[in-house]
Amino acid sequence: MSDVILLLWPKWRSALNSGRNRKERSKNMFLAVLAGVFCLAVYFAFYYLLNYIETLNLTGQDLQIEAFLRFEINRRILGMVVMVFLAILIFSNIITSLTTFFLSDDLTLVGALPVSGDSIFLARFAEMMVESSWMIVIFGTPVFVAFGAVYQADLWYYLHIPLVMIPFLLIPAGVGVMVTMLLVYAFPARRIRDILLILSIVVAGILLVLLRMLQPEKLASSTAQMEVIEIIRSLQAPQQEWMPNFWAVETLVQSVRGKLSEGGVLFLALLWSTGLAIGGIALLLSRALYPESFSKSQEATRTIISRSGPVNRMVAFVSRPFSTATRQIVMKDLRVFMRDTTQWSQLFLLAALVVIYIFNFRVMPLSRFPMNQFKLMNLLCYMNIGLAGFVVTALSVRFVFPMVSQEGRAFWIIKSSPLSLRGFLWSKFLISSVPLIIIGEVLILVTNYILEVSMTVWWISAITIAVMTLAICGMGVGLGARFPRFNIENPTKVATSFGGVIYMILTMSIIGVVVILEATPTYMYFMAEYRGVPLTMEQLGIIGGLFSVILLILSLATFVPMRIGLKWLENMEL
C-alpha cells in the first residue's frame, strides 16, 4: 500500500500546489462556484420533476393506490437516470483506461521504478476511476439528494448515498480495465488505436440495450380504460435484477422509507461484493496480460483509411470553397481527424445515440398519456429544442472545443504562416458547424414529424436549433482558443480541463436561457392556435421582442468568444 501512495503522491502534490498559485487558486474557486450553481440547478430541476409527479391525479382511484403509482413512477425515473449513469461510466472508463494504462507519457518512467506491478495497477486504477467518475459524482449526487428531499428522508438515507455510490463506480471501472486490457492484448500491435472502433460499436450496443431494457414507454400505458392491476403490472415489469443499477436503485428506494429490508441489505451486499470481485479479477488479469499488452501499445500505427481514394476525393470536395491558404488548414484537419481512430470511431456511438433519441420518441404512446394531449405535444416540442441543444453541446465539447489545442506544439507553424489567425479560427468554426447543424436539424425535424407538429413550430424549432448550433460552435472554437492546452495529446483531457468545464456550463446556461425566453412566445402561439383566435398586436410585439433578444444572445455567444480567443492567440508568446 505504501508503494501505491508513493505513486499517487505526485498527483496529490500537484493538486495541492495548484492551490498555492494565486492565479490557479482563483481559477479553482471560480470553477467551484460554477459547479455549485450547476449542482443546485440539477437538484431543483429533478426535485421539481419528482414533486410534480407526486401532485398528479393518474387514475382517480383510491388515495393509497394513487400514492403507490406515483412512487413507482418516480422510482422508475430514478432507475432510468442511474442506468444512464452506468452506461456513461462504462464508456468513460474504457476510454480513460486506454490512456491511463497504455498511452500516458509517464508510463515508461513509472515502469522503471522499483515497485511491484500490483502497486502500479492499483495506483493507475485509482487515478482512472477518479478521472472518469468525478463528473457523475458531482452532478449525480444532487439527483439522489433531490429524491430523498421529495420523500422527506431521514439521515439514514443520505448516509446510504456514498455506500451505494462507491461500489457503483467500482464496477464499471473494473469492467473498463478488463475490456481494454483484453482488446489491447488480442489486437495486432500496429492497430492499437483501432480497437476504439470496436469499442464504440460495443458501447453503442450496450447503451441501446440498457435503455430499452427499462422500456420507458410503459410509464405512459396507464390510461383511464386500463384496470389498476394492469398499471401496477406495467410499472413492476421485470427490471433486470442482475444489473448493478437495479441494486443501487433498490437500496436507495428502501432506505428512503427509513429502513432496509433483508432484500435491501442483499442488494447493498451485491454491490460491494461485485465491485470488489471485479476489481480483484482486473488485478489478476493485469498480472497475466499487462506486460505484453503494454509492449504492444508502444508500436506505431498505420493510417490506411486516410490515404484511400474516396477519402482524398471527399477532403478535396469539402475544402474546395475555401481560399488557398485556408484550404490547406481544412485539408489538414480533415486528414488528421480520419487518421485518429480515437476520434472518428466515436461516430458509431454518435449514430447509436441519435437512433436512441429518435426511437424513444417513436415508441412512446403519447396518445394514451393521462394528460391533455394539446399541452403534452406542445410541451414535448418545446422541450425538444433544449434536449437537441444539449446533445449538440455534448458533441461540441468533445470534438469542437479541443480543435485549437490539437495543433499541439506545432502551433508556432500556424502563427508564423501567411494565414491570419482570424482565418484559422473561422475555418475551424465552419468545418465544425456544418456537421453539427445537420445533426441538430435531424434530431429536431424527425421528432417533429413523429409528434405531428404544425408548420409554424417546424420553422421555429429548425431555425432556433440552427442558430443555437452556430453559437455552440462559436463558443467552442473561441473558448478553446482562449484556454488552449497545446501540451496534451489526449483530446478527452482537453474537454475535461478548466476551460472545457467553463465551456460546458456557459453553453448549457445559454441553452437554458433561450428555452426559458421562448416559453412565453411559444405559449402565446399555442394558446392562440388552440382557441382558434389570431394573435393581438401586443402579443406579436412581445413575441417579436423576445425572439430579437434570443437572436441577440445567440449572436453575442457566437462572435464574442471568437473575438476573445483571437486576441488571446495573437498576444500569446510561444
Residue, then its C-alpha position, 0 to 999 in steps of 0.5 A: m500500500s505504501d508503494v501505491i501512495l508513493l505513486l499517487w503522491p505526485k498527483w496529490r502534490s500537484a493538486l495541492n500546489s495548484g492551490r498555492n498559485r494565486k492565479e490557479r487558486s482563483k481559477n479553482m474557486f471560480l470553477a467551484v462556484l460554477a459547479g455549485v450553481f450547476c449542482l443546485a440547478v440539477y437538484f431543483a430541476f429533478y426535485y421539481l420533476l419528482n414533486y410534480i409527479e407526486t401532485l398528479n391525479l393518474t387514475g382517480q382511484d383510491l388515495q393509497i393506490e394513487a400514492f403507490l403509482r406515483f412512487e413507482i413512477n418516480r422510482r422508475i425515473l430514478g432507475m432510468v437516470v442511474m442506468v444512464f449513469l452506468a452506461i456513461l461510466i462504462f464508456s468513460n472508463i474504457i476510454t480513460s483506461l486506454t490512456t491511463f494504462f497504455l498511452s500516458d507519457d509517464l508510463t515508461l518512467v513509472g515502469a522503471l521504478p522499483v515497485s511491484g506491478d500490483s502497486i502500479f495497477l492499483a495506483r493507475f486504477a485509482e487515478m482512472m476511476v477518479e478521472s472518469s467518475w468525478m463528473i457523475v459524482i458531482f452532478g449525480t449526487p444532487v439527483f439522489v439528494a433531490f429524491g430523498a428531499v421529495y420523500q422527506a428522508d431521514l439521515w439514514y438515507y443520505l448516509h446510504i448515498p456514498l455506500v451505494m455510490i462507491p461500489f457503483l463506480l467500482i464496477p464499471a471501472g473494473v469492467g473498463v480495465m478488463v475490456t481494454m486490457l483484453l482488446v489491447y492484448a488480442f489486437p495486432a500491435r500496429r492497430i492499437r488505436d483501432i480497437l476504439l472502433i470496436l469499442s464504440i460499436v460495443v458501447a453503442g450496443i450496450l447503451l441501446v440495450l440498457l435503455r430499452m431494457l427499462q422500456p420507458e414507454k410503459l410509464a405512459s400505458s396507464t390510461a383511464q380504460m386500463e384496470v389498476i392491476e394492469i398499471i401496477r403490472s406495467l410499472q413492476a415489469p421485470q427490471q433486470e435484477w442482475m444489473p448493478n443499477f437495479w441494486a443501487v436503485e433498490t437500496l436507495v428506494q428502501s432506505v428512503r422509507g427509513k429502513l432496509s429490508e433483508g432484500g435491501v441489505l442483499f442488494l447493498a451486499l451485491l454491490w460491494s461484493t461485485g465491485l470488489a470481485i471485479g476489481g480483484i479479477a482486473l488485478l489478476l488479469s493485469r498480472a497475466l496480460y499487462p506486460e505484453s499488452f503494454s509492449k504492444s501499445q508502444e508500436a506505431t500505427r498505420t493510417i490506411i483509411s486516410r490515404s484511400g481514394p474516396v477519402n482524398r476525393m471527399v477532403a478535396f470536395v469539402s475544402r474546395p470553397f475555401s481560399t488557398a491558404t485556408r484550404q490547406i488548414v481544412m485539408k489538414d484537419l480533415r486528414v488528421f481527424m480520419r487518421d485518429t481512430t480515437q476520434w472518428s470511431q466515436l461516430f458509431l456511438l454518435a449514430a447509436l445515440v441519435v437512433i436512441y433519441i429518435f426511437n424513444f420518441r417513436v415508441m412512446p404512446l403519447s396518445r394514451f398519456p393521462m394528460n391533455q394531449f394539446k399541452l403534452m405535444n406542445l410541451l414535448c416540442y418545446m422541450n425538444i429544442g433544449l434536449a437537441g441543444f444539449v446533445v449538440t453541446a455534448l458533441s461540441v465539447r468533445f470534438v469542437f472545443p479541443m480543435v485549437s489545442q490539437e495543433g499541439r506544439a506545432f502551433w508556432i507553424i500556424k502563427s508564423s504562416p501567411l494565414s491570419l489567425r482570424g482565418f484559422l479560427w473561422s475555418k475551424f468554426l465552419i468545418s465544425s458547424v456544418p456537421l453539427i447543424i445537420i445533426g441538430e436539424v435531424l434530431i429536431l425535424v424527425t421528432n417533429y414529424i413523429l409528434e405531428v407538429s404544425m408548420t409554424v413550430w417546424w420553422i421555429s424549432a429548425i431555425t432556433i436549433a440552427v442558430m443555437t448550433l452556430a453559437i455552440c460552435g462559436m463558443g467552442v472554437g473561441l473558448g478553446a482558443r482562449f484556454p488552449r492546452f497545446n501540451i496534451e495529446n489526449p483530446t478527452k483531457v482537453a474537454t475535461s480541463f478548466g476551460g472545457v468545464i467553463y465551456m460546458i456550463l456557459t453553453m448549457s446556461i445559454i441553452g437554458v436561457v433561450v428555452i426559458l425566453e421562448a416559453t412565453p412566445t411559444y405559449m402565446y402561439f399555442m394558446a392562440e392556435y388552440r382557441g382558434v383566435p389570431l394573435t393581438m398586436e401586443q402579443l406579436g410585439i412581445i413575441g417579436g421582442l423576445f425572439s430579437v433578444i434570443l437572436l441577440i444572445l445567440s449572436l453575442a455567444t457566437f462572435v464574442p468568444m471568437r473575438i476573445g480567443l483571437k486576441w488571446l492567440e495573437n498576444m500569446e508568446l510561444 
